[in-house]
Amino acid sequence: MSTKKTYKTLEDLPLFMSVKDLADVLQLSEPKAREIAYSDGFPIMDRNLTGRRIVIPKMAFLNWAEQNMVFDYRNKEVI
């Protein structure tokens, strides 16, 4: 049985994340994290380089997250 990691700061994130790391960061199930990793525009390393593993560069993920934030104009807050 695996335990979820809790990332408290950006520095806590690994330089290269796995799908499990992504699930932990986003607090989602691994299947949902895998679905996100395979979505158009999500930054994963070239699978020719990594084999079957999905490898997510930290900085590219943070840029993707910033670009995909949703702003709730009713409350004037980022949700």
FENPE-V250410 format. One record per backbone hydrogen bond with DSSP energy under -0.5 kcal/mol. NH is the residue of the N-H (numbers start at 1). CO is the residue of the C=O. Records with the same first field share a line. If there is no record, write none. Layout:
BEGIN
NH->CO ; CO
END
This chain:
BEGIN
7->5
8->6
12->9
13->9 ; 10
17->56
22->18
23->19
24->20
25->21
26->22
27->23
28->23
33->29
34->30
35->31
36->32
37->33
38->34
39->36
42->39
44->42
45->55
49->46
50->46
51->47
53->50
55->53
56->17
57->55
58->15
61->57
62->58
63->59
64->60
65->61
66->62
67->63
68->64
69->66
72->70 ; 77
73->71
76->72
77->72
79->70
END
